[in-house]
Amino acid sequence: MEIDMTRPVRDLMAKDLIVLGPYEPVSAVADAFKRHDIHHLPVVDEEGRLEGMVSKSDFLKISHGFTLFHTDNREEYDRALYESLLVKDIMTRNLAVIAPEDSVRKAADIFRENLFHALPVVNGSGKLVGILTTYDLLTYAYR
């Protein structure tokens, strides 16, 4: 079976997203990654427009840097640090994005040219409508 590379990404993207606001504490990031089997957290404003993204790998790098305390109270200290920072302080702001009507080929080209694994899908007004990951493309290609 041949893969239709002209198929729009809206057919493959995840639509039921967990998102955060830029002024939530970083502890919300920790909680979301702990509770859900996800690797990317889009950050949106009150109107749902994309402002940034926090990847699980970026969060883990930051968390590793926070772990300055090697005591029995380490988790408590780390949690206090998470509460003192905001999502906007750790999110990636300059993101590649794709439109729902863009093709699978365009998404694959963007992934091949860059070193990230998720593309926010935004409409013409910048509102987040989905997310497409390299996993989604692999699943589509090998279904």
C-alpha positions in Angstrom: 0.0 0.0 0.0 1.4 3.4 -1.0 1.5 6.3 1.5 -0.5 9.3 0.4 2.0 12.2 1.0 -0.6 14.8 0.0 -3.0 13.8 2.8 -3.6 16.8 5.2 -2.0 16.7 8.6 -5.5 17.3 10.2 -6.1 13.6 9.5 -3.2 12.5 11.6 -2.7 15.1 14.3 -3.7 14.7 17.9 -6.6 17.0 18.7 -7.4 16.2 22.4 -4.4 18.1 23.9 -3.2 18.9 27.3 -2.1 22.5 27.3 -0.7 25.0 29.8 -0.8 28.7 30.2 2.4 30.7 30.3 1.8 32.0 33.8 1.3 28.6 35.4 4.1 27.3 37.7 6.6 24.8 36.4 5.1 22.4 38.9 2.2 22.1 36.5 4.6 20.8 33.8 6.0 18.3 36.2 2.5 17.1 37.1 1.3 16.9 33.5 4.3 14.8 32.5 3.9 12.6 35.6 0.1 12.0 35.0 0.0 11.6 31.2 1.9 9.6 28.7 2.9 12.7 26.7 6.2 14.2 25.6 5.2 17.7 24.5 3.1 20.4 26.3 1.9 23.3 24.1 1.6 26.6 25.9 -1.3 28.8 24.9 -2.8 32.2 25.9 -6.3 32.7 27.1 -7.7 32.6 23.5 -5.9 29.4 22.6 -3.1 31.0 20.5 0.2 29.2 20.6 2.9 30.9 22.7 5.4 28.1 23.1 6.1 24.5 23.9 7.8 22.5 26.7 9.2 19.1 25.7 9.7 16.4 28.2 13.4 16.1 27.3 13.9 19.9 27.8 12.0 19.6 31.2 14.2 16.7 32.3 17.3 18.7 31.4 16.1 21.6 33.5 15.0 19.3 36.3 18.4 17.7 36.4 20.0 21.1 36.8 17.6 21.9 39.7 18.7 18.8 41.6 21.2 20.6 43.7 20.1 19.0 46.9 21.2 15.5 47.7 19.2 15.2 51.0 16.2 13.3 52.1 14.2 16.5 51.4 15.3 16.8 47.8 11.8 16.4 46.3 10.5 19.1 48.6 13.2 21.5 47.6 12.8 20.8 43.9 9.1 21.3 44.3 9.7 24.7 45.9 11.9 25.6 42.9 9.2 24.4 40.5 6.7 26.7 42.2 9.0 29.7 41.9 9.3 29.5 38.1 6.6 30.0 35.5 6.1 28.0 32.3 7.0 31.0 30.2 10.4 31.0 31.8 11.3 27.5 30.5 9.2 27.2 27.3 10.6 27.3 23.8 9.1 30.3 22.0 10.3 30.2 18.4 8.6 27.1 17.1 8.1 25.7 13.6 4.4 25.3 13.1 2.2 23.7 10.4 -1.4 24.3 9.2 -4.1 21.7 9.4 -4.4 21.7 5.6 -0.7 21.3 5.0 0.4 17.9 3.6 2.1 15.0 5.3 5.0 15.6 2.9 5.5 19.1 4.2 5.5 17.8 7.8 8.0 15.1 6.9 10.2 17.7 5.3 10.1 19.9 8.3 10.9 17.0 10.6 13.8 15.9 8.4 15.4 19.4 8.4 15.1 19.9 12.2 15.9 18.1 15.4 12.6 18.1 17.1 9.8 15.6 17.3 6.5 17.6 17.4 4.9 20.2 15.3 2.1 22.4 16.7 -0.8 22.6 14.2 -2.2 26.2 14.1 -5.0 27.8 12.2 -4.7 31.1 10.3 -5.2 33.1 13.5 -2.5 31.3 15.4 -4.9 29.2 17.5 -3.6 25.8 18.4 -5.8 23.1 16.8 -3.6 20.0 17.2 -0.1 18.6 17.4 1.7 16.3 15.0 4.6 14.1 16.1 7.2 12.0 14.4 5.4 9.0 16.0 2.2 10.0 14.3 4.0 10.0 10.9 5.6 6.6 11.6 2.3 5.2 12.7 0.7 6.5 9.4 3.5 5.2 7.3 3.6 1.7 8.9 -0.1 1.1 9.6 
